[in-house]
Amino acid sequence: MPDNEPRTMPDNGRGALRADCANCFALCCVALTLTASTDFAIDKDAGRPCPNLRDDFRCGIHTRLRPKGFSGCTVYDCFGAGQQVSQVTYGGRDWRSSPDIAAQMFQVFPVMRQLHELLWYLTEALTLPDARPLHDEIRRALEETQRHTGRPAVDFPDLDIAGHRDRVAGLLLRTSERVRAAAPRRKRRNHRGADLIGARLRGADLRAADLRGAYLIAADLTGADLRLADLIGADFRDADLSDADLTGSLFLTQAQLNAAKGNGKTALPASLSRPPHWAT
């Protein structure tokens, strides 16, 4: 297919927004920078394959990532951008057999990942009955974002991804405010961007709270009630969500859960899965 011809995924529902590593050319293992830390055991420059990557584009330590010091890999979620770039944008051509497209592919991938994350949020927004007055606007934003994902690779440098994110973020904020307005005002606490690192929030009533971008690293949220809480961009690294109720929470992602701790009694939205490293 010519490089100047737009492409689209056949399924633009949430099925297309879940990572399908079998149909990706390990883009997250190559395109991204790794920094030696508690999340990654090594430093790696963007564009250089991880030393654990095998010739078949699979991870050589996939079942041992955490004990080997690569817990960051178990947290990362591309929202399906990997297979979109691999199978749609580049029509199944990979960076190993076609090294001439490698640099461009590695630049397209992180932009596509941002678009797919927005699609995840916008798709959720359309399921919220209390946001019905905004559904037409949300649907237009969703369609525009989908069109961007179908751009040919050569058009990606011209995409104002920051501007598009800002416009969608404003719409999602209005959606959140309308949905949370159903809760009593006293419960709609504003913790947006708050420093709650290590906070003791065991059993806290955080229903309908605004926790957008809050730093909840290593916070104790055991038994906390997070129903209707806006969790977009909240940092849950090592936060304890054991016995917490996140059903009905807004804009929660699998990556946030993967970064946290929890147990078999943590109540989750139906669209998300219990991370395998959580206590049972």
KATA-V295539 format. One record per backbone hydrogen bond with DSSP energy under -1.0 kcal/mol. CO is the residue of the C=O (numbers start at 0). NH is the residue of the N-H. Records with the same first field share a line. If there is no record, write none. Layout:
BEGIN
CO=NH, NH
END
This chain:
BEGIN
1=4
12=15
13=16
19=22
20=23
26=29, 30
28=49
29=46
33=43
38=71
39=36
43=33
44=47
49=52
51=59
53=56
57=53
60=63
63=67
64=69
65=68
69=72
71=75
77=80
79=83
80=84
81=85
82=86
83=87, 88
84=89
85=91
89=92
93=97
97=100
100=104
101=105
102=106
103=107
104=108
107=111
108=112
109=113
110=114
111=115
112=116
113=117
114=118
115=119
116=120
117=121
118=122
119=123
120=124
121=125
123=126
124=127
127=130
128=131
130=133
131=134
133=137
134=138
135=139
136=140
137=141
138=142
139=143
140=144
141=145
142=146
143=147
144=148
145=149
147=150
149=6
151=154
152=155
154=157
155=158
158=160
159=163
160=164
161=165
162=166
163=167
164=168
165=169
166=170
167=171
168=172
169=173
170=174
171=175
172=176
173=177
174=178
175=179
178=181
179=182
183=186
184=187
186=188
188=209
190=193
193=195, 214
195=198
198=200, 219
200=203
203=205, 224
205=208
208=229
209=190
210=213
211=192
213=234
214=195
215=218
216=197
218=239
219=200
220=223
221=202
223=244
224=205
225=228
226=207
228=249
229=210
230=233
231=212
234=215
235=238
236=217
238=260
239=220
240=243
241=222
243=266
244=225
245=248
249=230
252=256
253=257
254=258
256=259
258=237
260=240
261=278
262=265
266=245
268=271
274=277
END
